[in-house]
Amino acid sequence: MSLPEWKDPGLGIADLAFLLDEDLNQREKWGIQVRTPFEWLAYLVEEVGELAEAISEAHYRGGAIEKIALEAIQASTLALKIAKMSQK
């Protein structure tokens, strides 16, 4: 079974709640972290890899589509944190 094409739905303010919730989850799990830019990049690449795995599982093996959303939110949250840290 393959996934259908997805249309860009656009984003609104309410969508940011997912990122804020994930930020709280990450801080509770890992605490406040201080890392080099390359370490942050490594973490982001790992999260994107998990997103790729979730998409592949859903596309080729009937995996849960909900897993895609979870991994996308985790990767997006980390990417936004990197963007914010780079604005110093």
DALINLIN-V531450 format. One line per field, one symbol per residue. ss: DSSP state (H for helix, E for strand, C for the rest). phi: phi as a letter, one per 20 degrees, with the letter a starting at -180 (. if undefined). burial: 1 if it has 24 or more other C-alpha atoms within 12 Angstrom, else 0. A space follows every 50 residues. Layout:
BEGIN
ss=???
phi=???
burial=???
END
This chain:
BEGIN
ss=CCCCCCCCCCCCHHHHHHHHHHHHHHHHHHCCCCCCHHHHHHHHHHHHHH HHHHHHHHHHHCCCHHHHHHHHHHHHHHHHHHHHHCCC
phi=.dfffdegemccgfffgfffffgfgffffdmfdccfgfffffffffffff fffffffffdcmfffgfffgffffffffffffgfffef
burial=00000000000000000010011000000000000000010011001100 10011000000000000101111111111011000000
END
